Amino acid sequence: MKLKQLTIALVAAGFGLALGAGFNRLDPHILGVANAATPAVVAPVAPTAAARLPDFTALVSRVGPSVVNISTVGTTKTTGFGDELGPDNPFNEFFKRFGGPGMQIQPRTVPMRGEGSGFIVSPDGYIVTNAHVVAGANQVTVKLTDRREFTAKVVGSDKRTDIALLKIDAKNLPALDLSDPPGVKPGEWVIAIGSPFGFENSVSAGIVSGIHRSLPGGQMTPFIQTDVAVNPGNSGGPLINTEGQVVGVNSQIYSRSGGFMGISFAIPAKVAENVAQQLKAHGKVNHGRLGIGIQALDQSLARSFGLPDTNGALVGSVEKGSPADKAGFQTGDIIRKIDGTAVTDSTDVTMRIGSMAPGTKATVEVWRDHKPLTLTATVGSWNDNAKVASAGSGSVDSGDRLGVAVRALTPDERQEVGHGGLLVQEVAGPAADAGIQPGDVIVSVGSTKVTTVEGLKSQIAKAGKNVALLIERNGQQIYVPVTIG
């Protein structure tokens, strides 16, 4: 009732204001006020260039012909009757169990079709798109804005960055320049051109919402986040700034429905350009690697290691025999600079190291024992294989200030995990508040490995209010900041 009254009051107030404004604009002679001063006419203020919304018509006219529609045909195998209706088809299990001897369920191959976007990067027919657009395709068809169609060859595809390079047999094509990719800043206007749901050369606009976004499965890509409407079929199309420069390749959306929900992600043009050049030259991409597991820093972790800020990436594991191991990296190091340039976050590290050619010498500044240290590593290749290993022993007791009851690993447990440590049996207090769980293995306190309860107690006693524990859970190692007060 109060809401209705408020609504009525607001409507009435609005009507009164409008009516009053109307009377103020009337000629005073009409009201019989001949001697009233005639109000001055206020000229409308022309909006400044900054206040006007941008007009993208000229931009779209210029860059639109470089954007292409990509359709693919491939095959996929079904596991039985009805599987072409999807894995959740309720009749699948029925026919598998009760099909009878007269109904043999045999896997069969069925056609698979897909659609996406791309953009021309050279007049002689090279086209950049997403790797997932052409994954599993036996035939790729490219359609230009002038309705010409070409069968495309997949020059190469890189799943780690989700970039693929195609080639069509054509000349004098309108191309977008990727040779000098520009930077991008949150808040700037950008447009996307592509084929959402098959509607070719659709244009949508928005702003950059954020940069250096880390997404699952995109460890080498510091994604650009935008609020530009991107939907299925936009994948592989360009993200373009107001200068007509490609700043990204539209790749993913965040969605609970399958459609656009206001958040889309693009691969930075710098990453796409680097990958496209390697694919053109070699047909594949050989990413650099150091052989370390890293994680992002937060304020608690930074404070635990005595850092003044949260810039950098925390080393959680070092593979034995890896380039990082040979260079002297240790668990608990915090990578602060690579080749003299400051590191912002963990995604920055993976992108920069991943873009280096194997064999490159990389100078890395790390933070260790509350002071900077410079290491030189020879970047390896993702084709290298290595395992993480170390050793240790322990005994049974509890870790007072921390709030954990721990015991040493048995010989069988050490062999299973591949290193020593302390098994968490019970947890309470600060450790429980930090998310430590029974079954976790405490590997180190900061960068100091702990293999005995006495060693754990000693490290905790020397710690201040904040301590970083390296734990292993389900085969993964991660630092957990604990405030012990």
BELGINOR-V958976 format. One record per helix or strand. SS is the DSSP state (a for helix, b for strand). FROM is the first residue (numbers start at 1). TO is the last residue. If there is no record, write none. Layout:
ss;from;to
SS;FROM;TO
SS;FROM;TO
//
This chain:
ss;from;to
a;2;24
a;57;66
b;67;78
a;83;85
a;91;98
b;108;120
b;126;129
a;131;134
b;137;143
b;149;158
b;163;167
b;189;196
b;199;213
b;223;226
b;238;241
b;246;253
b;264;268
a;269;282
b;288;289
b;292;296
a;299;304
b;313;318
a;323;327
b;334;338
b;341;342
a;346;354
b;361;368
b;371;378
b;380;381
b;397;399
b;404;408
a;411;417
b;422;427
a;429;434
b;441;445
b;448;449
a;453;462
b;466;473
b;476;483
//
